[in-house]
Amino acid sequence: MTTISTNLQAVNARIAAAAQAAGRNPESVRLLAVSKAFPPQAVREAAEAGQRAFGENYVREGMVKIAALADATLEWHFIGPLQSNKTRPVAEHFDWVHSIERLKIAERLSEARGPDRPPLQVCVQVNVSGEASKSGVAPDAAGALARAVARLPNLRLRGLMAIPEPAGDMAQARRRFAALRELRDALNADGLQLDMLSMGMSDDLEAAILEGATIVRVGTAIFGERTRNPAT
Ligand SMILES: *Cc1c(COP(=O)(O)O)cnc(C)c1O
């Protein structure tokens, strides 16, 4: 067994335990393996161990891996900041985008995706802990953005995503994830149909699952520490 397959088993066990503690079906939580900064061979090892969904933060790096793994049936999620001049390759080669924070980007993705393919699955990224440097739309602007994105023809709005800043303890982590869940519930009460909450990473996936995460995005706990600059 490789380290990656051992790590994957451990992460899946953590997910199952957290789901059980939350009284949830473990199958209601999907694992997104965040492969940024790791080579195509690492993705292949994870795929051979049964992992299907992979997350990438950088367009060029992601495209290299998508091409290298074209023989495997994988699902690719774009989870990083997206500039408007990079929307076309993302719309053409990825299945999901978690990081929608501007309508303009969503419009370009919809146009580039076109009507002939299954809709691109998207989440609106929300800045739930309010820190100035982090990406995401402010919570009070999320509803207007989500409603506009939901009307675009070639996208399917699935839910909300957040990357809260690291919390001091479990209770604080849970409050931040709960804020995203409560926002999702409020938008659904207001007529949207959001079934996904993309939240929780290597260090805090248990707190996220207790608060309703349906997709956890896990890098380090599967692939190890990232040593090189993933942008290069
Ligand atoms: C890198 C990254 C992750 C994974 O973080 P780990 O702490 O390595 O699990 C998840 N989500 C996003 C948006 C990331 O950029």
The ligand as a Gaussian input file, in Angstrom:
#p B3LYP/6-31G(d) Opt

LIG

0 1
 C       -5.275000      24.001000      -0.411000
 C       -6.749000      24.067000      -0.230000
 C       -7.442000      23.073000       0.481000
 C       -6.769000      21.912000       1.176000
 O       -6.133000      22.342000       2.337000
 P       -5.406000      21.285000       3.327000
 O       -5.256000      22.070000       4.569000
 O       -4.114000      20.935000       2.687000
 O       -6.305000      20.132000       3.487000
 C       -8.822000      23.172000       0.536000
 N       -9.490000      24.186000      -0.045000
 C       -8.863000      25.155000      -0.723000
 C       -9.650000      26.238000      -1.352000
 C       -7.469000      25.137000      -0.829000
 O       -6.854000      26.122000      -1.493000

